[in-house]
Amino acid sequence: MKGSYRITISNAKVRYDFIIRRNITIIKGDSATGKTTLAEMVQEYYESGEDSGIELSCEKSCRVLGGRDWNMVP
């Protein structure tokens, strides 16, 4: 991936809006700041699409790598 991409993801309770500049991004930070919520929202949108009640906007595909997929090579 070259360049930077804006990601906006939201549901009825929360909205995230940020820019990534790498193909794989690791999100870290203090406890209780929304990291798990963000990952769960991206995963739910990936699995259920618009039926999830989540809106996701990005030029590229967004996905959470976890479980067996964590070392997946795209």
Sequence and secondary structure as in RCSB ss.txt:
>XXXX:A:sequence
MKGSYRITISNAKVRYDFIIRRNITIIKGDSATGKTTLAEMVQEYYESGEDSGIELSCEKSCRVLGGRDWNMVP
>XXXX:A:secstr
  S EEEEEE SS EEEEEE SSS     STTSSHHHHHHHHHHHHHHGGGGT EEE SS      GGGGG   
